[in-house]
Amino acid sequence: MPDAVRRAIERFPESAEAIANLAGESEAFRSICEDYDLGLATLRRFESQLGDNRQRIAEYRTLLLELEREIERALATAGRPIDP
């Protein structure tokens, strides 16, 4: 399983099976997972750096929330909504 898909599963562990299945079926969904993984890595890098990165950190947190919603929408559209 690609690391990017693992990151999505780490965020939504209750939907691990649905995420893994959809990632296996949909290149578009895998691309969303890859974007999420890259955004998360970038956020962590900014958070670990010295200096004033508050604006970039805020931007990446917003981006990650948007990607999380996109993951949720993709799962719902595929008939696999996030389990509560």
Buried (B, 14 or more C-beta within 10 A) or exposed (E): EEEBBBBBBEBBEEBBEBBBBBBEEBEEBBEBBBBBBBBBBBBEEBEEEEEEBEEBBEBBBEBBEEBBEBBBEBBEEBEBEBEE
